[in-house]
Amino acid sequence: MSFAVLAVAGQIERNYIREKSLEEQVIAAAKGNHGGRPKVFPRPRGGTADRTP
């Protein structure tokens, strides 16, 4: 019985955290911040790096 109560409490907390984080993501997206890993500068694609002088 006590395990079931703890499981329900954990599920409620998990749902609360999920809802809160989704709200924060929507607010951040409205400000133009979409999160994620920053983009790396692309390598030049001319084949010049492989040539020897």
N, CA and C atoms as an extended XYZ file, in Angstrom:
159
Properties=species:S:1:pos:R:3:atomname:S:1:resname:S:1:resid:I:1 pbc="F F F"
N         0.828       -1.192        0.000 N   MET     1
C         0.000        0.000        0.000 CA  MET     1
C         0.873        1.257        0.000 C   MET     1
N         1.889        1.300        0.856 N   SER     2
C         2.720        2.502        0.933 CA  SER     2
C         3.519        2.699       -0.350 C   SER     2
N         3.897        1.579       -1.024 N   PHE     3
C         4.618        1.695       -2.284 CA  PHE     3
C         3.729        2.355       -3.340 C   PHE     3
N         2.465        2.020       -3.353 N   ALA     4
C         1.529        2.601       -4.315 CA  ALA     4
C         1.380        4.103       -4.083 C   ALA     4
N         1.358        4.513       -2.834 N   VAL     5
C         1.241        5.941       -2.515 CA  VAL     5
C         2.489        6.684       -2.985 C   VAL     5
N         3.662        6.098       -2.744 N   LEU     6
C         4.906        6.727       -3.188 CA  LEU     6
C         4.981        6.772       -4.715 C   LEU     6
N         4.488        5.739       -5.376 N   ALA     7
C         4.495        5.709       -6.840 CA  ALA     7
C         3.596        6.799       -7.410 C   ALA     7
N         2.447        6.983       -6.818 N   VAL     8
C         1.529        8.031       -7.273 CA  VAL     8
C         2.141        9.403       -7.019 C   VAL     8
N         2.758        9.589       -5.871 N   ALA     9
C         3.386       10.880       -5.568 CA  ALA     9
C         4.512       11.162       -6.555 C   ALA     9
N         5.291       10.156       -6.895 N   GLY    10
C         6.359       10.334       -7.867 CA  GLY    10
C         5.829       10.672       -9.241 C   GLY    10
N         4.740       10.038       -9.635 N   GLN    11
C         4.140       10.323      -10.943 CA  GLN    11
C         3.591       11.743      -11.001 C   GLN    11
N         2.986       12.196       -9.929 N   ILE    12
C         2.459       13.561       -9.880 CA  ILE    12
C         3.610       14.559       -9.980 C   ILE    12
N         4.678       14.301       -9.262 N   GLU    13
C         5.837       15.194       -9.310 CA  GLU    13
C         6.455       15.207      -10.709 C   GLU    13
N         6.548       14.035      -11.332 N   ARG    14
C         7.097       13.942      -12.683 CA  ARG    14
C         6.258       14.751      -13.669 C   ARG    14
N         4.939       14.654      -13.561 N   ASN    15
C         4.055       15.421      -14.447 CA  ASN    15
C         4.206       16.918      -14.209 C   ASN    15
N         4.354       17.323      -12.953 N   TYR    16
C         4.525       18.731      -12.631 CA  TYR    16
C         5.820       19.274      -13.238 C   TYR    16
N         6.910       18.509      -13.107 N   ILE    17
C         8.199       18.943      -13.656 CA  ILE    17
C         8.112       19.048      -15.174 C   ILE    17
N         7.457       18.082      -15.805 N   ARG    18
C         7.315       18.087      -17.264 CA  ARG    18
C         6.520       19.308      -17.734 C   ARG    18
N         5.403       19.581      -17.088 N   GLU    19
C         4.583       20.738      -17.457 CA  GLU    19
C         5.368       22.035      -17.289 C   GLU    19
N         6.088       22.146      -16.197 N   LYS    20
C         6.853       23.364      -15.916 CA  LYS    20
C         7.958       23.565      -16.954 C   LYS    20
N         8.663       22.486      -17.305 N   SER    21
C         9.743       22.622      -18.272 CA  SER    21
C         9.197       22.951      -19.662 C   SER    21
N         8.049       22.402      -20.024 N   LEU    22
C         7.446       22.743      -21.312 CA  LEU    22
C         7.031       24.211      -21.355 C   LEU    22
N         6.507       24.710      -20.253 N   GLU    23
C         6.147       26.132      -20.185 CA  GLU    23
C         7.381       27.007      -20.369 C   GLU    23
N         8.464       26.642      -19.712 N   GLU    24
C         9.702       27.411      -19.827 CA  GLU    24
C        10.260       27.355      -21.249 C   GLU    24
N        10.130       26.218      -21.922 N   GLN    25
C        10.593       26.106      -23.306 CA  GLN    25
C         9.787       27.002      -24.234 C   GLN    25
N         8.489       27.095      -23.997 N   VAL    26
C         7.645       27.961      -24.819 CA  VAL    26
C         8.033       29.420      -24.600 C   VAL    26
N         8.286       29.810      -23.372 N   ILE    27
C         8.698       31.179      -23.072 CA  ILE    27
C        10.042       31.486      -23.727 C   ILE    27
N        10.982       30.555      -23.647 N   ALA    28
C        12.297       30.758      -24.254 CA  ALA    28
C        12.185       30.846      -25.774 C   ALA    28
N        11.346       30.022      -26.376 N   ALA    29
C        11.171       30.053      -27.830 CA  ALA    29
C        10.560       31.381      -28.272 C   ALA    29
N         9.678       31.938      -27.462 N   ALA    30
C         9.082       33.231      -27.793 CA  ALA    30
C        10.137       34.335      -27.771 C   ALA    30
N        11.171       34.154      -26.946 N   LYS    31
C        12.265       35.129      -26.884 CA  LYS    31
C        13.316       34.869      -27.959 C   LYS    31
N        13.179       33.763      -28.702 N   GLY    32
C        14.124       33.452      -29.765 CA  GLY    32
C        15.205       32.475      -29.369 C   GLY    32
N        15.154       31.968      -28.161 N   ASN    33
C        16.147       31.013      -27.691 CA  ASN    33
C        15.542       29.617      -27.784 C   ASN    33
N        16.086       28.780      -28.665 N   HIS    34
C        15.522       27.451      -28.859 CA  HIS    34
C        16.340       26.364      -28.198 C   HIS    34
N        17.410       26.734      -27.506 N   GLY    35
C        18.190       25.763      -26.763 CA  GLY    35
C        18.988       24.837      -27.661 C   GLY    35
N        19.530       23.819      -27.082 N   GLY    36
C        20.318       22.866      -27.839 CA  GLY    36
C        21.788       23.232      -27.857 C   GLY    36
N        22.539       22.417      -28.539 N   ARG    37
C        23.974       22.619      -28.623 CA  ARG    37
C        24.285       23.698      -29.649 C   ARG    37
N        25.228       24.597      -29.356 N   PRO    38
C        25.567       25.640      -30.324 CA  PRO    38
C        26.149       25.040      -31.597 C   PRO    38
N        25.891       25.692      -32.707 N   LYS    39
C        26.404       25.210      -33.985 CA  LYS    39
C        27.897       25.470      -34.081 C   LYS    39
N        28.601       24.535      -34.723 N   VAL    40
C        30.032       24.641      -34.928 CA  VAL    40
C        30.246       25.340      -36.262 C   VAL    40
N        31.303       26.136      -36.345 N   PHE    41
C        31.592       26.803      -37.607 CA  PHE    41
C        31.865       25.749      -38.674 C   PHE    41
N        31.258       25.883      -39.834 N   PRO    42
C        31.475       24.874      -40.881 CA  PRO    42
C        32.881       24.955      -41.463 C   PRO    42
N        33.400       23.822      -41.890 N   ARG    43
C        34.711       23.783      -42.533 CA  ARG    43
C        34.576       24.307      -43.960 C   ARG    43
N        35.609       24.936      -44.464 N   PRO    44
C        35.540       25.367      -45.858 CA  PRO    44
C        35.525       24.158      -46.789 C   PRO    44
N        34.725       24.221      -47.826 N   ARG    45
C        34.570       23.083      -48.727 CA  ARG    45
C        35.169       23.376      -50.089 C   ARG    45
N        36.447       23.629      -50.149 N   GLY    46
C        37.074       23.872      -51.412 CA  GLY    46
C        38.142       22.840      -51.732 C   GLY    46
N        38.456       22.006      -50.785 N   GLY    47
C        39.483       21.017      -50.985 CA  GLY    47
C        40.889       21.598      -50.829 C   GLY    47
N        41.003       22.842      -50.395 N   THR    48
C        42.314       23.476      -50.303 CA  THR    48
C        43.097       22.974      -49.089 C   THR    48
N        42.432       22.423      -48.106 N   ALA    49
C        43.135       21.989      -46.909 CA  ALA    49
C        43.966       20.730      -47.164 C   ALA    49
N        43.604       19.956      -48.172 N   ASP    50
C        44.304       18.704      -48.448 CA  ASP    50
C        45.522       18.909      -49.365 C   ASP    50
N        45.624       20.032      -50.006 N   ARG    51
C        46.718       20.251      -50.949 CA  ARG    51
C        48.011       20.635      -50.218 C   ARG    51
N        49.106       20.168      -50.733 N   THR    52
C        50.395       20.535      -50.163 CA  THR    52
C        51.003       21.633      -51.024 C   THR    52
N        51.738       22.582      -50.419 N   PRO    53
C        52.292       23.690      -51.193 CA  PRO    53
C        53.396       23.296      -52.125 C   PRO    53
